[in-house]
Amino acid sequence: MNEDYEIVSVEPTGPPKDMDGSDWHCYIIGQGKNKIRGYQQGSLKVVTQSVQEIVMRLNERRYGKRGRVHLDMSANSKKAKSK
C-alpha cells in the first residue's frame, strides 16, 4: 500500500461504551481503504493535535525514522578485536 495515513475526521461524540465523562471525540484515520477508529477525551483542539501526532508516527513507521544514522561497525570491530 503506497498511501500515507491521514486524518479523515475528528468529531464530538458521546462517551464510548463503559466510559463516563464529557468532551469525547471520535476520530478516523485512513490509509486507502483501511480505517482506524478511535476515541479520545479532551477539547477538539487537543484531540486533533493528538491524532496528528498519531498519524505522523504511523507514517514514520512506514518509511522508517528519518534522521537516524546507520552505523556499520563490522570492519571497525574486526580491527579492534585483532589488536
PyMOL Python script that loads the backbone (N, CA, C, O; Angstrom):
from pymol import cmd

cmd.read_pdbstr("""\
ATOM      1  N   MET A   1       0.864  -1.176   0.000  1.00  0.00           N
ATOM      2  CA  MET A   1       0.000   0.000   0.000  1.00  0.00           C
ATOM      3  C   MET A   1       0.903   1.229   0.000  1.00  0.00           C
ATOM      4  O   MET A   1       1.751   1.382   0.879  1.00  0.00           O
ATOM      5  N   ASN A   2       0.722   2.091  -0.972  1.00  0.00           N
ATOM      6  CA  ASN A   2       1.590   3.252  -1.143  1.00  0.00           C
ATOM      7  C   ASN A   2       1.014   4.536  -0.571  1.00  0.00           C
ATOM      8  O   ASN A   2       1.616   5.599  -0.724  1.00  0.00           O
ATOM      9  N   GLU A   3      -0.116   4.464   0.072  1.00  0.00           N
ATOM     10  CA  GLU A   3      -0.759   5.679   0.561  1.00  0.00           C
ATOM     11  C   GLU A   3      -0.368   5.973   1.999  1.00  0.00           C
ATOM     12  O   GLU A   3      -0.230   5.060   2.813  1.00  0.00           O
ATOM     13  N   ASP A   4      -0.190   7.252   2.308  1.00  0.00           N
ATOM     14  CA  ASP A   4       0.095   7.679   3.676  1.00  0.00           C
ATOM     15  C   ASP A   4      -1.175   7.603   4.513  1.00  0.00           C
ATOM     16  O   ASP A   4      -2.290   7.609   3.991  1.00  0.00           O
ATOM     17  N   TYR A   5      -0.975   7.531   5.818  1.00  0.00           N
ATOM     18  CA  TYR A   5      -2.094   7.674   6.749  1.00  0.00           C
ATOM     19  C   TYR A   5      -2.485   9.144   6.766  1.00  0.00           C
ATOM     20  O   TYR A   5      -1.640  10.024   6.602  1.00  0.00           O
ATOM     21  N   GLU A   6      -3.774   9.402   6.966  1.00  0.00           N
ATOM     22  CA  GLU A   6      -4.253  10.777   7.060  1.00  0.00           C
ATOM     23  C   GLU A   6      -5.493  10.821   7.940  1.00  0.00           C
ATOM     24  O   GLU A   6      -6.192   9.822   8.109  1.00  0.00           O
ATOM     25  N   ILE A   7      -5.749  11.999   8.496  1.00  0.00           N
ATOM     26  CA  ILE A   7      -6.951  12.190   9.315  1.00  0.00           C
ATOM     27  C   ILE A   7      -8.145  12.312   8.386  1.00  0.00           C
ATOM     28  O   ILE A   7      -8.167  13.150   7.485  1.00  0.00           O
ATOM     29  N   VAL A   8      -9.138  11.461   8.619  1.00  0.00           N
ATOM     30  CA  VAL A   8     -10.378  11.536   7.848  1.00  0.00           C
ATOM     31  C   VAL A   8     -11.364  12.452   8.571  1.00  0.00           C
ATOM     32  O   VAL A   8     -12.005  13.300   7.951  1.00  0.00           O
ATOM     33  N   SER A   9     -11.478  12.275   9.887  1.00  0.00           N
ATOM     34  CA  SER A   9     -12.397  13.129  10.647  1.00  0.00           C
ATOM     35  C   SER A   9     -12.066  13.090  12.133  1.00  0.00           C
ATOM     36  O   SER A   9     -11.469  12.137  12.632  1.00  0.00           O
ATOM     37  N   VAL A  10     -12.471  14.154  12.826  1.00  0.00           N
ATOM     38  CA  VAL A  10     -12.450  14.238  14.287  1.00  0.00           C
ATOM     39  C   VAL A  10     -13.753  14.938  14.653  1.00  0.00           C
ATOM     40  O   VAL A  10     -13.947  16.112  14.340  1.00  0.00           O
ATOM     41  N   GLU A  11     -14.649  14.201  15.323  1.00  0.00           N
ATOM     42  CA  GLU A  11     -15.981  14.750  15.609  1.00  0.00           C
ATOM     43  C   GLU A  11     -16.387  14.502  17.053  1.00  0.00           C
ATOM     44  O   GLU A  11     -16.057  13.462  17.624  1.00  0.00           O
ATOM     45  N   PRO A  12     -17.107  15.459  17.649  1.00  0.00           N
ATOM     46  CA  PRO A  12     -17.622  15.248  19.003  1.00  0.00           C
ATOM     47  C   PRO A  12     -18.570  14.056  19.033  1.00  0.00           C
ATOM     48  O   PRO A  12     -19.310  13.805  18.082  1.00  0.00           O
ATOM     49  N   THR A  13     -18.531  13.325  20.148  1.00  0.00           N
ATOM     50  CA  THR A  13     -19.399  12.166  20.304  1.00  0.00           C
ATOM     51  C   THR A  13     -19.649  11.926  21.782  1.00  0.00           C
ATOM     52  O   THR A  13     -19.014  12.546  22.636  1.00  0.00           O
ATOM     53  N   GLY A  14     -20.547  11.053  22.072  1.00  0.00           N
ATOM     54  CA  GLY A  14     -20.765  10.644  23.457  1.00  0.00           C
ATOM     55  C   GLY A  14     -19.634   9.728  23.895  1.00  0.00           C
ATOM     56  O   GLY A  14     -18.817   9.310  23.075  1.00  0.00           O
ATOM     57  N   PRO A  15     -19.585   9.415  25.183  1.00  0.00           N
ATOM     58  CA  PRO A  15     -18.509   8.544  25.663  1.00  0.00           C
ATOM     59  C   PRO A  15     -18.630   7.137  25.070  1.00  0.00           C
ATOM     60  O   PRO A  15     -19.737   6.662  24.818  1.00  0.00           O
ATOM     61  N   PRO A  16     -17.506   6.482  24.851  1.00  0.00           N
ATOM     62  CA  PRO A  16     -17.558   5.097  24.384  1.00  0.00           C
ATOM     63  C   PRO A  16     -18.219   4.204  25.429  1.00  0.00           C
ATOM     64  O   PRO A  16     -18.363   4.594  26.588  1.00  0.00           O
ATOM     65  N   LYS A  17     -18.611   3.031  25.022  1.00  0.00           N
ATOM     66  CA  LYS A  17     -19.270   2.065  25.906  1.00  0.00           C
ATOM     67  C   LYS A  17     -18.431   1.845  27.165  1.00  0.00           C
ATOM     68  O   LYS A  17     -17.212   1.690  27.086  1.00  0.00           O
ATOM     69  N   ASP A  18     -19.074   1.834  28.297  1.00  0.00           N
ATOM     70  CA  ASP A  18     -18.449   1.617  29.606  1.00  0.00           C
ATOM     71  C   ASP A  18     -17.519   2.753  30.044  1.00  0.00           C
ATOM     72  O   ASP A  18     -16.672   2.551  30.914  1.00  0.00           O
ATOM     73  N   MET A  19     -17.666   3.944  29.452  1.00  0.00           N
ATOM     74  CA  MET A  19     -16.850   5.091  29.840  1.00  0.00           C
ATOM     75  C   MET A  19     -17.769   6.230  30.271  1.00  0.00           C
ATOM     76  O   MET A  19     -18.922   6.304  29.846  1.00  0.00           O
ATOM     77  N   ASP A  20     -17.258   7.100  31.102  1.00  0.00           N
ATOM     78  CA  ASP A  20     -18.018   8.245  31.576  1.00  0.00           C
ATOM     79  C   ASP A  20     -17.344   9.535  31.135  1.00  0.00           C
ATOM     80  O   ASP A  20     -16.290   9.514  30.500  1.00  0.00           O
ATOM     81  N   GLY A  21     -17.950  10.629  31.470  1.00  0.00           N
ATOM     82  CA  GLY A  21     -17.344  11.930  31.235  1.00  0.00           C
ATOM     83  C   GLY A  21     -17.903  12.628  30.010  1.00  0.00           C
ATOM     84  O   GLY A  21     -18.799  12.131  29.328  1.00  0.00           O
ATOM     85  N   SER A  22     -17.339  13.796  29.761  1.00  0.00           N
ATOM     86  CA  SER A  22     -17.793  14.596  28.629  1.00  0.00           C
ATOM     87  C   SER A  22     -16.596  14.945  27.752  1.00  0.00           C
ATOM     88  O   SER A  22     -15.472  14.523  28.022  1.00  0.00           O
ATOM     89  N   ASP A  23     -16.845  15.708  26.717  1.00  0.00           N
ATOM     90  CA  ASP A  23     -15.810  16.147  25.772  1.00  0.00           C
ATOM     91  C   ASP A  23     -15.117  14.981  25.055  1.00  0.00           C
ATOM     92  O   ASP A  23     -13.899  14.985  24.878  1.00  0.00           O
ATOM     93  N   TRP A  24     -15.899  13.997  24.653  1.00  0.00           N
ATOM     94  CA  TRP A  24     -15.340  12.875  23.898  1.00  0.00           C
ATOM     95  C   TRP A  24     -15.384  13.181  22.404  1.00  0.00           C
ATOM     96  O   TRP A  24     -16.294  13.849  21.915  1.00  0.00           O
ATOM     97  N   HIS A  25     -14.387  12.680  21.699  1.00  0.00           N
ATOM     98  CA  HIS A  25     -14.331  12.840  20.245  1.00  0.00           C
ATOM     99  C   HIS A  25     -14.016  11.489  19.613  1.00  0.00           C
ATOM    100  O   HIS A  25     -13.243  10.699  20.154  1.00  0.00           O
ATOM    101  N   CYS A  26     -14.614  11.245  18.486  1.00  0.00           N
ATOM    102  CA  CYS A  26     -14.323  10.058  17.689  1.00  0.00           C
ATOM    103  C   CYS A  26     -13.472  10.521  16.510  1.00  0.00           C
ATOM    104  O   CYS A  26     -13.817  11.479  15.818  1.00  0.00           O
ATOM    105  N   TYR A  27     -12.361   9.829  16.294  1.00  0.00           N
ATOM    106  CA  TYR A  27     -11.525  10.182  15.154  1.00  0.00           C
ATOM    107  C   TYR A  27     -11.386   8.974  14.234  1.00  0.00           C
ATOM    108  O   TYR A  27     -11.453   7.823  14.664  1.00  0.00           O
ATOM    109  N   ILE A  28     -11.194   9.271  12.981  1.00  0.00           N
ATOM    110  CA  ILE A  28     -10.955   8.232  11.987  1.00  0.00           C
ATOM    111  C   ILE A  28      -9.686   8.608  11.232  1.00  0.00           C
ATOM    112  O   ILE A  28      -9.540   9.719  10.723  1.00  0.00           O
ATOM    113  N   ILE A  29      -8.779   7.646  11.180  1.00  0.00           N
ATOM    114  CA  ILE A  29      -7.542   7.780  10.416  1.00  0.00           C
ATOM    115  C   ILE A  29      -7.672   6.822   9.245  1.00  0.00           C
ATOM    116  O   ILE A  29      -8.057   5.666   9.423  1.00  0.00           O
ATOM    117  N   GLY A  30      -7.355   7.295   8.057  1.00  0.00           N
ATOM    118  CA  GLY A  30      -7.479   6.454   6.877  1.00  0.00           C
ATOM    119  C   GLY A  30      -6.146   6.241   6.183  1.00  0.00           C
ATOM    120  O   GLY A  30      -5.246   7.080   6.226  1.00  0.00           O
ATOM    121  N   GLN A  31      -6.060   5.091   5.545  1.00  0.00           N
ATOM    122  CA  GLN A  31      -4.946   4.772   4.648  1.00  0.00           C
ATOM    123  C   GLN A  31      -5.566   3.961   3.515  1.00  0.00           C
ATOM    124  O   GLN A  31      -5.750   2.749   3.626  1.00  0.00           O
ATOM    125  N   GLY A  32      -5.881   4.650   2.432  1.00  0.00           N
ATOM    126  CA  GLY A  32      -6.593   3.982   1.347  1.00  0.00           C
ATOM    127  C   GLY A  32      -7.945   3.497   1.841  1.00  0.00           C
ATOM    128  O   GLY A  32      -8.735   4.279   2.370  1.00  0.00           O
ATOM    129  N   LYS A  33      -8.212   2.210   1.670  1.00  0.00           N
ATOM    130  CA  LYS A  33      -9.482   1.622   2.119  1.00  0.00           C
ATOM    131  C   LYS A  33      -9.475   1.277   3.603  1.00  0.00           C
ATOM    132  O   LYS A  33     -10.533   1.035   4.184  1.00  0.00           O
ATOM    133  N   ASN A  34      -8.311   1.252   4.218  1.00  0.00           N
ATOM    134  CA  ASN A  34      -8.192   0.907   5.636  1.00  0.00           C
ATOM    135  C   ASN A  34      -8.577   2.099   6.513  1.00  0.00           C
ATOM    136  O   ASN A  34      -8.254   3.246   6.205  1.00  0.00           O
ATOM    137  N   LYS A  35      -9.271   1.803   7.609  1.00  0.00           N
ATOM    138  CA  LYS A  35      -9.699   2.855   8.533  1.00  0.00           C
ATOM    139  C   LYS A  35      -9.377   2.441   9.961  1.00  0.00           C
ATOM    140  O   LYS A  35      -9.533   1.280  10.339  1.00  0.00           O
ATOM    141  N   ILE A  36      -8.929   3.403  10.740  1.00  0.00           N
ATOM    142  CA  ILE A  36      -8.712   3.222  12.170  1.00  0.00           C
ATOM    143  C   ILE A  36      -9.654   4.181  12.872  1.00  0.00           C
ATOM    144  O   ILE A  36      -9.626   5.385  12.616  1.00  0.00           O
ATOM    145  N   ARG A  37     -10.489   3.652  13.760  1.00  0.00           N
ATOM    146  CA  ARG A  37     -11.422   4.489  14.525  1.00  0.00           C
ATOM    147  C   ARG A  37     -10.970   4.480  15.978  1.00  0.00           C
ATOM    148  O   ARG A  37     -10.688   3.424  16.543  1.00  0.00           O
ATOM    149  N   GLY A  38     -10.903   5.661  16.575  1.00  0.00           N
ATOM    150  CA  GLY A  38     -10.511   5.768  17.968  1.00  0.00           C
ATOM    151  C   GLY A  38     -11.329   6.812  18.685  1.00  0.00           C
ATOM    152  O   GLY A  38     -12.017   7.619  18.058  1.00  0.00           O
ATOM    153  N   TYR A  39     -11.253   6.796  20.000  1.00  0.00           N
ATOM    154  CA  TYR A  39     -11.978   7.752  20.832  1.00  0.00           C
ATOM    155  C   TYR A  39     -10.996   8.374  21.806  1.00  0.00           C
ATOM    156  O   TYR A  39     -10.122   7.696  22.346  1.00  0.00           O
ATOM    157  N   GLN A  40     -11.149   9.663  22.023  1.00  0.00           N
ATOM    158  CA  GLN A  40     -10.288  10.355  22.973  1.00  0.00           C
ATOM    159  C   GLN A  40     -11.078  11.468  23.630  1.00  0.00           C
ATOM    160  O   GLN A  40     -11.937  12.098  23.013  1.00  0.00           O
ATOM    161  N   GLN A  41     -10.772  11.693  24.882  1.00  0.00           N
ATOM    162  CA  GLN A  41     -11.435  12.737  25.640  1.00  0.00           C
ATOM    163  C   GLN A  41     -10.569  13.987  25.643  1.00  0.00           C
ATOM    164  O   GLN A  41      -9.348  13.905  25.781  1.00  0.00           O
ATOM    165  N   GLY A  42     -11.199  15.136  25.491  1.00  0.00           N
ATOM    166  CA  GLY A  42     -10.484  16.411  25.516  1.00  0.00           C
ATOM    167  C   GLY A  42     -11.134  17.392  24.562  1.00  0.00           C
ATOM    168  O   GLY A  42     -12.116  17.071  23.892  1.00  0.00           O
ATOM    169  N   SER A  43     -10.580  18.583  24.508  1.00  0.00           N
ATOM    170  CA  SER A  43     -11.116  19.594  23.591  1.00  0.00           C
ATOM    171  C   SER A  43     -10.829  19.171  22.153  1.00  0.00           C
ATOM    172  O   SER A  43      -9.944  18.351  21.908  1.00  0.00           O
ATOM    173  N   LEU A  44     -11.562  19.720  21.223  1.00  0.00           N
ATOM    174  CA  LEU A  44     -11.360  19.405  19.812  1.00  0.00           C
ATOM    175  C   LEU A  44      -9.920  19.710  19.404  1.00  0.00           C
ATOM    176  O   LEU A  44      -9.303  18.940  18.668  1.00  0.00           O
ATOM    177  N   LYS A  45      -9.391  20.829  19.880  1.00  0.00           N
ATOM    178  CA  LYS A  45      -8.024  21.224  19.529  1.00  0.00           C
ATOM    179  C   LYS A  45      -7.005  20.207  20.043  1.00  0.00           C
ATOM    180  O   LYS A  45      -6.110  19.800  19.303  1.00  0.00           O
ATOM    181  N   VAL A  46      -7.135  19.798  21.295  1.00  0.00           N
ATOM    182  CA  VAL A  46      -6.189  18.855  21.902  1.00  0.00           C
ATOM    183  C   VAL A  46      -6.283  17.488  21.225  1.00  0.00           C
ATOM    184  O   VAL A  46      -5.261  16.870  20.927  1.00  0.00           O
ATOM    185  N   VAL A  47      -7.500  17.020  20.985  1.00  0.00           N
ATOM    186  CA  VAL A  47      -7.681  15.717  20.343  1.00  0.00           C
ATOM    187  C   VAL A  47      -7.121  15.750  18.921  1.00  0.00           C
ATOM    188  O   VAL A  47      -6.452  14.806  18.501  1.00  0.00           O
ATOM    189  N   THR A  48      -7.385  16.814  18.184  1.00  0.00           N
ATOM    190  CA  THR A  48      -6.879  16.930  16.808  1.00  0.00           C
ATOM    191  C   THR A  48      -5.351  16.911  16.797  1.00  0.00           C
ATOM    192  O   THR A  48      -4.746  16.247  15.955  1.00  0.00           O
ATOM    193  N   GLN A  49      -4.727  17.632  17.723  1.00  0.00           N
ATOM    194  CA  GLN A  49      -3.262  17.626  17.806  1.00  0.00           C
ATOM    195  C   GLN A  49      -2.736  16.226  18.119  1.00  0.00           C
ATOM    196  O   GLN A  49      -1.728  15.790  17.564  1.00  0.00           O
ATOM    197  N   SER A  50      -3.427  15.538  19.008  1.00  0.00           N
ATOM    198  CA  SER A  50      -3.025  14.187  19.374  1.00  0.00           C
ATOM    199  C   SER A  50      -3.128  13.229  18.185  1.00  0.00           C
ATOM    200  O   SER A  50      -2.244  12.402  17.962  1.00  0.00           O
ATOM    201  N   VAL A  51      -4.210  13.352  17.434  1.00  0.00           N
ATOM    202  CA  VAL A  51      -4.412  12.494  16.267  1.00  0.00           C
ATOM    203  C   VAL A  51      -3.390  12.829  15.181  1.00  0.00           C
ATOM    204  O   VAL A  51      -2.920  11.930  14.484  1.00  0.00           O
ATOM    205  N   GLN A  52      -3.043  14.095  15.029  1.00  0.00           N
ATOM    206  CA  GLN A  52      -1.989  14.473  14.075  1.00  0.00           C
ATOM    207  C   GLN A  52      -0.669  13.801  14.434  1.00  0.00           C
ATOM    208  O   GLN A  52       0.075  13.360  13.557  1.00  0.00           O
ATOM    209  N   GLU A  53      -0.391  13.729  15.719  1.00  0.00           N
ATOM    210  CA  GLU A  53       0.839  13.073  16.179  1.00  0.00           C
ATOM    211  C   GLU A  53       0.799  11.567  15.899  1.00  0.00           C
ATOM    212  O   GLU A  53       1.803  10.978  15.497  1.00  0.00           O
ATOM    213  N   ILE A  54      -0.359  10.957  16.112  1.00  0.00           N
ATOM    214  CA  ILE A  54      -0.518   9.534  15.809  1.00  0.00           C
ATOM    215  C   ILE A  54      -0.269   9.285  14.331  1.00  0.00           C
ATOM    216  O   ILE A  54       0.449   8.353  13.967  1.00  0.00           O
ATOM    217  N   VAL A  55      -0.860  10.116  13.477  1.00  0.00           N
ATOM    218  CA  VAL A  55      -0.689   9.976  12.024  1.00  0.00           C
ATOM    219  C   VAL A  55       0.786  10.136  11.651  1.00  0.00           C
ATOM    220  O   VAL A  55       1.307   9.376  10.835  1.00  0.00           O
ATOM    221  N   MET A  56       1.450  11.111  12.239  1.00  0.00           N
ATOM    222  CA  MET A  56       2.864  11.330  11.957  1.00  0.00           C
ATOM    223  C   MET A  56       3.679  10.088  12.323  1.00  0.00           C
ATOM    224  O   MET A  56       4.545   9.666  11.556  1.00  0.00           O
ATOM    225  N   ARG A  57       3.407   9.508  13.484  1.00  0.00           N
ATOM    226  CA  ARG A  57       4.143   8.316  13.922  1.00  0.00           C
ATOM    227  C   ARG A  57       3.850   7.110  13.037  1.00  0.00           C
ATOM    228  O   ARG A  57       4.754   6.337  12.718  1.00  0.00           O
ATOM    229  N   LEU A  58       2.600   6.948  12.644  1.00  0.00           N
ATOM    230  CA  LEU A  58       2.258   5.840  11.743  1.00  0.00           C
ATOM    231  C   LEU A  58       3.009   5.963  10.423  1.00  0.00           C
ATOM    232  O   LEU A  58       3.531   4.975   9.906  1.00  0.00           O
ATOM    233  N   ASN A  59       3.061   7.164   9.884  1.00  0.00           N
ATOM    234  CA  ASN A  59       3.776   7.369   8.621  1.00  0.00           C
ATOM    235  C   ASN A  59       5.281   7.201   8.792  1.00  0.00           C
ATOM    236  O   ASN A  59       5.947   6.694   7.889  1.00  0.00           O
ATOM    237  N   GLU A  60       5.828   7.613   9.928  1.00  0.00           N
ATOM    238  CA  GLU A  60       7.249   7.393  10.199  1.00  0.00           C
ATOM    239  C   GLU A  60       7.564   5.903  10.206  1.00  0.00           C
ATOM    240  O   GLU A  60       8.592   5.474   9.683  1.00  0.00           O
ATOM    241  N   ARG A  61       6.675   5.121  10.801  1.00  0.00           N
ATOM    242  CA  ARG A  61       6.889   3.670  10.854  1.00  0.00           C
ATOM    243  C   ARG A  61       6.878   3.059   9.465  1.00  0.00           C
ATOM    244  O   ARG A  61       7.595   2.093   9.202  1.00  0.00           O
ATOM    245  N   ARG A  62       6.067   3.619   8.573  1.00  0.00           N
ATOM    246  CA  ARG A  62       6.008   3.097   7.203  1.00  0.00           C
ATOM    247  C   ARG A  62       7.328   3.310   6.479  1.00  0.00           C
ATOM    248  O   ARG A  62       7.773   2.445   5.725  1.00  0.00           O
ATOM    249  N   TYR A  63       7.947   4.445   6.703  1.00  0.00           N
ATOM    250  CA  TYR A  63       9.147   4.814   5.960  1.00  0.00           C
ATOM    251  C   TYR A  63      10.427   4.621   6.752  1.00  0.00           C
ATOM    252  O   TYR A  63      11.519   4.782   6.207  1.00  0.00           O
ATOM    253  N   GLY A  64      10.315   4.285   8.003  1.00  0.00           N
ATOM    254  CA  GLY A  64      11.492   4.241   8.859  1.00  0.00           C
ATOM    255  C   GLY A  64      11.749   5.635   9.394  1.00  0.00           C
ATOM    256  O   GLY A  64      11.414   6.628   8.748  1.00  0.00           O
ATOM    257  N   LYS A  65      12.333   5.707  10.553  1.00  0.00           N
ATOM    258  CA  LYS A  65      12.574   7.027  11.146  1.00  0.00           C
ATOM    259  C   LYS A  65      13.622   7.761  10.353  1.00  0.00           C
ATOM    260  O   LYS A  65      14.693   7.225  10.069  1.00  0.00           O
ATOM    261  N   ARG A  66      13.316   8.976  10.001  1.00  0.00           N
ATOM    262  CA  ARG A  66      14.270   9.806   9.273  1.00  0.00           C
ATOM    263  C   ARG A  66      15.219  10.450  10.258  1.00  0.00           C
ATOM    264  O   ARG A  66      14.863  10.706  11.408  1.00  0.00           O
ATOM    265  N   GLY A  67      16.417  10.707   9.801  1.00  0.00           N
ATOM    266  CA  GLY A  67      17.391  11.359  10.655  1.00  0.00           C
ATOM    267  C   GLY A  67      18.199  10.382  11.490  1.00  0.00           C
ATOM    268  O   GLY A  67      19.100  10.799  12.216  1.00  0.00           O
ATOM    269  N   ARG A  68      17.904   9.109  11.407  1.00  0.00           N
ATOM    270  CA  ARG A  68      18.687   8.121  12.121  1.00  0.00           C
ATOM    271  C   ARG A  68      19.924   7.784  11.322  1.00  0.00           C
ATOM    272  O   ARG A  68      19.891   7.741  10.092  1.00  0.00           O
ATOM    273  N   VAL A  69      20.994   7.549  12.013  1.00  0.00           N
ATOM    274  CA  VAL A  69      22.250   7.188  11.372  1.00  0.00           C
ATOM    275  C   VAL A  69      22.408   5.680  11.498  1.00  0.00           C
ATOM    276  O   VAL A  69      22.213   5.117  12.576  1.00  0.00           O
ATOM    277  N   HIS A  70      22.760   5.034  10.404  1.00  0.00           N
ATOM    278  CA  HIS A  70      23.011   3.602  10.430  1.00  0.00           C
ATOM    279  C   HIS A  70      24.518   3.396  10.479  1.00  0.00           C
ATOM    280  O   HIS A  70      25.229   3.753   9.539  1.00  0.00           O
ATOM    281  N   LEU A  71      24.997   2.829  11.555  1.00  0.00           N
ATOM    282  CA  LEU A  71      26.427   2.588  11.702  1.00  0.00           C
ATOM    283  C   LEU A  71      26.731   1.132  11.389  1.00  0.00           C
ATOM    284  O   LEU A  71      26.075   0.225  11.903  1.00  0.00           O
ATOM    285  N   ASP A  72      27.714   0.918  10.554  1.00  0.00           N
ATOM    286  CA  ASP A  72      28.171  -0.426  10.250  1.00  0.00           C
ATOM    287  C   ASP A  72      29.519  -0.591  10.927  1.00  0.00           C
ATOM    288  O   ASP A  72      30.538  -0.113  10.428  1.00  0.00           O
ATOM    289  N   MET A  73      29.523  -1.258  12.045  1.00  0.00           N
ATOM    290  CA  MET A  73      30.726  -1.392  12.853  1.00  0.00           C
ATOM    291  C   MET A  73      31.514  -2.656  12.520  1.00  0.00           C
ATOM    292  O   MET A  73      32.516  -2.932  13.180  1.00  0.00           O
ATOM    293  N   SER A  74      31.099  -3.428  11.527  1.00  0.00           N
ATOM    294  CA  SER A  74      31.727  -4.715  11.262  1.00  0.00           C
ATOM    295  C   SER A  74      33.221  -4.590  10.958  1.00  0.00           C
ATOM    296  O   SER A  74      34.010  -5.345  11.527  1.00  0.00           O
ATOM    297  N   ALA A  75      33.637  -3.683  10.099  1.00  0.00           N
ATOM    298  CA  ALA A  75      35.051  -3.529   9.767  1.00  0.00           C
ATOM    299  C   ALA A  75      35.835  -3.012  10.967  1.00  0.00           C
ATOM    300  O   ALA A  75      36.928  -3.505  11.250  1.00  0.00           O
ATOM    301  N   ASN A  76      35.298  -2.037  11.668  1.00  0.00           N
ATOM    302  CA  ASN A  76      35.973  -1.480  12.839  1.00  0.00           C
ATOM    303  C   ASN A  76      36.058  -2.489  13.973  1.00  0.00           C
ATOM    304  O   ASN A  76      37.056  -2.536  14.691  1.00  0.00           O
ATOM    305  N   SER A  77      35.026  -3.288  14.135  1.00  0.00           N
ATOM    306  CA  SER A  77      35.017  -4.274  15.203  1.00  0.00           C
ATOM    307  C   SER A  77      36.076  -5.334  14.959  1.00  0.00           C
ATOM    308  O   SER A  77      36.720  -5.775  15.912  1.00  0.00           O
ATOM    309  N   LYS A  78      36.281  -5.760  13.720  1.00  0.00           N
ATOM    310  CA  LYS A  78      37.294  -6.759  13.409  1.00  0.00           C
ATOM    311  C   LYS A  78      38.685  -6.216  13.695  1.00  0.00           C
ATOM    312  O   LYS A  78      39.539  -6.933  14.216  1.00  0.00           O
ATOM    313  N   LYS A  79      38.919  -4.941  13.354  1.00  0.00           N
ATOM    314  CA  LYS A  79      40.211  -4.326  13.627  1.00  0.00           C
ATOM    315  C   LYS A  79      40.466  -4.224  15.115  1.00  0.00           C
ATOM    316  O   LYS A  79      41.576  -4.480  15.583  1.00  0.00           O
ATOM    317  N   ALA A  80      39.436  -3.847  15.860  1.00  0.00           N
ATOM    318  CA  ALA A  80      39.578  -3.697  17.304  1.00  0.00           C
ATOM    319  C   ALA A  80      39.871  -5.030  17.967  1.00  0.00           C
ATOM    320  O   ALA A  80      40.656  -5.088  18.913  1.00  0.00           O
ATOM    321  N   LYS A  81      39.244  -6.120  17.481  1.00  0.00           N
ATOM    322  CA  LYS A  81      39.445  -7.427  18.069  1.00  0.00           C
ATOM    323  C   LYS A  81      40.841  -7.979  17.767  1.00  0.00           C
ATOM    324  O   LYS A  81      41.408  -8.705  18.584  1.00  0.00           O
ATOM    325  N   SER A  82      41.392  -7.642  16.609  1.00  0.00           N
ATOM    326  CA  SER A  82      42.683  -8.203  16.232  1.00  0.00           C
ATOM    327  C   SER A  82      43.848  -7.526  16.942  1.00  0.00           C
ATOM    328  O   SER A  82      44.964  -8.045  16.924  1.00  0.00           O
ATOM    329  N   LYS A  83      43.611  -6.389  17.559  1.00  0.00           N
ATOM    330  CA  LYS A  83      44.706  -5.670  18.257  1.00  0.00           C
ATOM    331  C   LYS A  83      44.985  -6.253  19.606  1.00  0.00           C
ATOM    332  O   LYS A  83      45.867  -5.771  20.316  1.00  0.00           O
TER     333      LYS A  83
END
""", "prot")
cmd.dss("prot")
cmd.show_as("cartoon", "prot")
cmd.util.cbc("prot")
cmd.orient("prot")
